[in-house]
Amino acid sequence: EAVLRWCKSPGRWFDSNKLFLFGRSLGGAVAFHLASYASNNNLTLLGVIVENTFTSISDMVDRIMPLVAPLKGLVLRIGWNSKDIVGRLEVPVLFMSGRNDELVPTEQMDLLYRLCV
């Protein structure tokens, strides 16, 4: 959030009205969060680009650590819940997904895409 505010402040050597956010995997969740933050604070963006990101940390725990999943309510403090954000975004979103990603399930990117459309 601080970096985005800095980028949008006056006097930058670049055009702060032509900013895109990019995130891969966990960075995709951060990009969605920042896009929501920008919208809530009247900071303009041209769009968001995400590559092989997930729906939420909780969903990833279910997928990659099923034995820990019953305890996630006790340990998860940050949800990075992109499912709750992506449908409310007012900027274009480009989804790039490798169909053979070994960590992020393809169906999670597909769900985010459907929620965005």
Secondary structure, DSSP 8 states (H G I E B T S, - for coil): -HHHHHHHSSS-SS-TTS-EEEEETHHHHHHHHHHHHHHHTT---SEEEEES--S-HHHHHHHH-TTTGGGHHHH------THHHHTT--S-EEEE--TT-SSS-HHHHHHHHHHH-
